[in-house]
Amino acid sequence: MLGHASPSTAPGGAIGVSVFFVISGYLICSILLREGMLTIPNVVRFWGRRVARIYPMYVAQIAILWLWLYRDNVDNFASQIPGLLTFTSDFAVWFGYSYGVLWSLAVEFWFYITFPAVLFIARKTGYPVLCFLILVVASIAARLAHSESLTFAYYHQFLVGSIVALWAADQKLPKFVANDVAFNTAVAVLVICLAIPITARNLGGYFQGTYAAFATAVLICYWLQRPARASLPIMQGIGAISYSAYLLHPIVVDYIWQTKRHLPDHLPTFVAITLGTSLMTYFIIERPFIALAHRCTRFSNRREKPMIVESAKSPVAFAATLSSDAVARSQSVT
């Protein structure tokens, strides 16, 4: 949000997407590692739940852009809608931030579709972590080669989180990251990445998301081994509406730019408007479809519950849980 509304405040705000991808990789892999999940019926149910989670608000976003925000360019935008609805758009045309953020939803969707097969094959080899590491290297190479596949170019960030899930499932989390030095180093890396402009064309800017991905993985490993004793409900609430906030905040930015020709000049008001509208869309659009999907798609033959996943309705909610744990930890120290 800050990266779009105030680039000077958070020049590298785009790392938020990489952080999300890592947490998503951890959560999705944890879900699929449950006993009996990697069967065709359960994978289909998994896909149904993920579509119900992201698609309703995603379609609402497209409708808002088509019918209101981009109405002055409605013909050009209408030509993009088939690709958007099928997550096959190449995002070669720029309409504004509200359109620009949708690429990450396409990447996330294709990860959902492909990852069950990737995990199944990797586990069949007997060396799933090694398989994932090979794919991580291939994905980074694809990014360096300017691959036309955005999904594969960012796949390594999901896989980094998935490796953590495999370690956690086998109780093989690296002990050396369960200390304050590792925690502080990972936080410092994220802060540095946040300060690097997304337009930087150097090793810092080009691998900004990759650095942030590995730092996020370290933090997840740390929190899994040293969970906080308390959490902040307000942070979990913000996490619940963060998907809507991610989609709606660029609409606010684009509207202000279209009407006043400048970015939001009062960040507290911008944040309040975004979170307020996100709260409404969460209860009106997101939550009903989530509940419907859970009623209609019940997984079969589940015998195990994953660590932490049950309390996190989405990657952003899990991120908020981790954030609230960090705040609680700092409060207990002080």
C-alpha positions in Angstrom: 0.0 0.0 0.0 2.7 2.4 1.0 4.8 1.5 -2.1 2.0 2.6 -4.4 0.7 5.6 -2.4 4.0 7.0 -1.3 7.0 5.6 -3.3 9.4 7.8 -1.4 8.3 6.2 1.9 8.6 2.6 0.7 10.5 2.5 -2.6 10.7 -1.3 -2.5 7.2 -1.9 -1.4 6.8 -4.5 -4.2 8.6 -7.0 -1.9 5.3 -7.5 -0.2 4.3 -9.7 -3.1 7.4 -11.9 -2.6 6.7 -12.2 1.1 3.1 -13.2 0.2 4.3 -15.8 -2.3 6.6 -17.4 0.3 3.9 -17.6 3.0 1.5 -18.9 0.4 4.0 -21.6 -0.6 4.4 -22.6 3.0 0.6 -22.7 3.7 -0.4 -24.5 0.5 2.3 -27.1 0.9 1.4 -27.7 4.5 -2.2 -28.3 3.5 -1.3 -30.7 0.7 1.0 -32.6 3.0 -1.9 -33.8 5.1 -2.5 -37.5 4.8 -4.8 -38.4 1.9 -4.7 -34.9 0.4 -2.8 -35.8 -2.8 -5.6 -37.7 -4.3 -7.5 -36.5 -7.4 -10.8 -35.9 -5.6 -9.1 -33.9 -2.8 -7.0 -31.9 -5.2 -10.1 -30.9 -7.1 -11.7 -29.9 -3.9 -8.6 -27.9 -3.0 -8.8 -26.1 -6.3 -12.4 -25.3 -5.7 -11.6 -23.8 -2.4 -8.8 -21.7 -3.7 -10.9 -20.4 -6.6 -13.7 -19.5 -4.2 -11.1 -17.7 -2.1 -9.6 -15.5 -4.8 -12.0 -15.3 -7.7 -15.1 -13.5 -6.4 -13.2 -10.4 -5.2 -11.0 -10.6 -8.3 -14.0 -10.5 -10.6 -15.4 -7.6 -8.5 -12.2 -5.8 -9.0 -12.4 -6.3 -12.8 -16.0 -5.1 -12.8 -15.1 -1.9 -10.9 -12.3 -1.2 -13.4 -14.4 -1.9 -16.5 -17.6 -0.1 -15.4 -16.2 2.8 -13.5 -12.5 3.5 -13.1 -11.4 2.9 -16.7 -14.7 3.9 -18.4 -12.8 6.5 -20.5 -10.8 3.6 -22.0 -13.5 1.0 -21.9 -12.9 -0.5 -25.3 -9.3 -1.2 -24.8 -9.9 -2.5 -21.3 -12.7 -4.8 -22.5 -10.3 -6.5 -24.9 -8.2 -7.5 -21.8 -11.1 -9.0 -19.8 -11.1 -12.5 -21.4 -7.4 -12.9 -20.5 -8.0 -11.5 -17.0 -10.9 -13.9 -16.3 -8.9 -16.9 -17.4 -5.6 -15.7 -15.8 -3.9 -15.8 -19.2 -3.3 -12.0 -19.7 0.2 -11.0 -20.6 -0.3 -7.6 -18.9 1.5 -5.9 -21.7 -0.9 -2.9 -21.7 -0.7 -0.4 -18.8 -4.0 1.1 -17.5 -3.0 1.9 -14.0 -2.0 0.4 -10.6 -5.5 -1.2 -10.2 -4.8 -3.3 -13.4 -1.1 -3.7 -12.7 -1.5 -5.6 -9.4 -3.6 -8.3 -11.0 -0.6 -10.1 -12.5 0.2 -11.5 -9.0 -3.2 -13.1 -8.8 -2.5 -14.9 -12.1 0.8 -16.2 -10.8 -0.8 -17.3 -7.6 -3.6 -19.1 -9.5 -1.3 -21.1 -11.7 0.8 -22.1 -8.7 -2.4 -23.5 -7.2 -3.1 -25.5 -10.3 0.4 -26.9 -10.9 1.8 -27.4 -7.4 -0.1 -30.5 -6.4 1.5 -32.4 -9.3 4.9 -30.9 -8.6 4.7 -31.9 -4.9 3.4 -35.4 -5.8 6.3 -36.1 -8.2 8.9 -34.6 -5.9 7.7 -36.8 -3.0 7.7 -39.9 -5.3 11.5 -39.4 -5.9 12.2 -39.6 -2.2 14.1 -36.3 -2.3 11.4 -33.6 -2.4 13.7 -30.9 -0.9 16.4 -31.5 -3.5 13.8 -31.5 -6.3 12.5 -28.2 -5.1 16.0 -26.7 -4.8 16.6 -27.7 -8.4 13.4 -26.0 -9.4 14.4 -22.9 -7.4 17.6 -22.6 -9.4 15.7 -23.1 -12.7 13.1 -20.5 -11.8 15.7 -17.9 -10.9 17.5 -18.7 -14.2 14.2 -18.2 -16.0 13.8 -14.8 -14.3 17.3 -13.8 -15.4 16.5 -14.9 -18.9 13.4 -12.7 -18.9 11.1 -15.7 -19.3 7.7 -14.9 -20.8 6.1 -17.1 -18.1 5.6 -14.9 -15.0 4.5 -17.9 -13.0 7.8 -19.8 -13.5 9.9 -16.7 -13.1 8.4 -16.3 -9.6 7.9 -20.0 -8.8 11.0 -20.1 -6.7 9.5 -17.8 -4.1 6.6 -20.3 -3.6 9.0 -23.2 -3.5 11.1 -21.5 -0.8 8.1 -21.5 1.5 7.3 -25.0 0.4 10.7 -26.2 1.5 10.1 -24.8 5.0 6.8 -26.8 5.1 8.6 -30.0 4.1 11.2 -29.4 6.9 8.4 -28.7 9.4 6.5 -31.8 8.4 9.6 -33.9 8.9 10.6 -32.0 12.0 13.9 -31.1 10.4 13.7 -27.3 10.7 17.3 -25.8 10.8 18.2 -25.1 14.4 20.6 -22.3 13.5 17.8 -20.0 12.5 16.1 -20.3 15.8 18.1 -17.5 17.4 17.9 -13.7 17.6 20.9 -13.2 15.3 19.0 -15.0 12.4 15.8 -13.1 13.2 17.5 -9.7 13.3 19.4 -10.4 10.1 16.2 -11.5 8.2 14.4 -8.4 9.4 17.3 -6.2 8.4 17.3 -7.8 4.9 13.6 -7.0 4.5 14.1 -3.4 5.6 17.0 -3.0 3.2 14.9 -4.5 0.4 12.1 -2.1 1.3 14.5 0.8 0.8 15.7 -0.3 -2.7 13.6 1.3 -5.5 11.8 -1.3 -7.7 13.3 0.4 -10.7 16.9 -0.2 -9.7 18.7 -2.2 -12.4 21.4 -3.8 -10.3 21.9 -6.9 -8.2 20.1 -5.2 -5.4 17.0 -4.2 -7.4 16.8 -7.2 -9.7 17.0 -9.8 -7.0 15.1 -7.7 -4.5 12.2 -10.1 -4.3 14.4 -13.1 -4.0 16.3 -11.7 -1.1 13.0 -10.9 0.6 11.8 -14.4 -0.1 14.7 -16.1 1.7 14.5 -13.6 4.6 10.8 -14.5 4.9 11.6 -18.2 5.0 14.1 -17.6 7.8 11.4 -15.7 9.8 8.9 -18.6 9.3 11.5 -21.1 10.5 12.2 -18.9 13.5 8.6 -18.5 14.5 7.8 -22.2 14.0 10.5 -23.0 16.5 10.0 -20.1 18.9 6.3 -19.2 18.8 5.2 -16.2 20.8 2.9 -16.8 23.8 0.5 -14.1 22.8 -1.0 -12.5 19.7 -2.8 -9.3 18.8 -6.4 -10.0 17.5 -6.4 -6.6 15.6 -3.5 -7.8 13.5 -5.3 -11.0 12.7 -8.3 -9.0 11.7 -6.2 -6.8 9.4 -4.8 -10.0 7.9 -8.3 -11.3 7.2 -9.1 -8.2 5.1 -5.7 -7.8 3.5 -6.7 -9.5 0.3 -9.4 -7.0 -0.3 -7.0 -4.2 0.8 -4.4 -5.4 -1.7 -7.0 -5.2 -4.6 -8.8 -2.0 -3.5 -5.9 0.3 -2.4 -4.7 0.8 -6.0 -8.2 1.8 -7.0 -8.0 4.6 -4.4 -4.6 5.6 -5.7 -5.7 5.6 -9.4 -8.9 7.6 -8.6 -6.9 10.3 -6.7 -4.4 10.4 -9.6 -7.2 10.7 -12.2 -9.1 13.5 -10.4 -6.2 15.4 -8.7 -3.1 14.4 -10.7 -1.1 13.5 -7.6 -0.7 10.6 -5.3 -2.5 10.5 -1.9 -1.2 13.4 0.2 -2.6 12.2 3.5 -1.6 8.6 4.2 -3.7 8.0 7.3 -6.9 9.0 5.4 -5.8 6.8 2.5 -5.2 3.8 4.8 -8.5 4.4 6.6 -10.5 4.5 3.4 -8.8 1.4 2.1 -9.3 -0.7 5.2 -12.8 0.5 5.7 -13.9 -0.5 2.2 -11.9 -3.7 2.5 -13.8 -4.6 5.7 -17.1 -4.2 3.8 -16.0 -6.3 0.8 -14.7 -9.0 3.1 -18.1 -9.5 4.7 -20.2 -8.9 1.6 -18.1 -10.7 -1.0 -15.2 -12.8 0.4 -16.6 -14.4 3.5 -19.9 -15.8 2.0 -18.0 -17.5 -0.8 -15.4 -18.9 1.7 -18.1 -20.4 3.8 -19.9 -21.8 0.8 -16.7 -23.5 -0.5 -16.1 -25.1 2.9 -19.7 -26.4 3.0 -19.5 -27.8 -0.5 -16.0 -29.1 -0.6 -15.1 -31.3 2.4 -11.8 -33.1 2.1 -12.0 -36.9 2.6 -9.7 -39.2 4.6 -7.9 -36.5 6.5 -6.2 -37.8 9.6 -3.7 -35.0 10.4 -3.9 -31.3 11.0 -1.0 -29.1 9.8 0.9 -26.8 12.1 -0.6 -23.3 12.3 -2.5 -23.6 9.0 -5.9 -24.2 10.7 -5.8 -20.8 12.3 -4.8 -19.0 9.1 -7.6 -18.5 6.5 -5.1 -17.1 3.9 -1.4 -16.3 3.5 -2.1 -12.7 4.4 -3.9 -13.7 7.6 -1.0 -16.0 8.4 1.4 -13.1 7.8 -0.6 -10.9 10.2 -0.4 -13.7 12.8 3.3 -13.8 12.5 3.5 -10.0 12.7 1.3 -10.0 15.8 3.5 -12.7 17.3 6.5 -10.4 16.7 4.9 -7.5 18.4 3.8 -9.6 21.4 7.4 -11.0 21.7 8.8 -7.5 21.7 6.3 -6.4 24.3 7.2 -9.3 26.5 10.8 -8.4 26.4 10.3 -4.7 27.2 
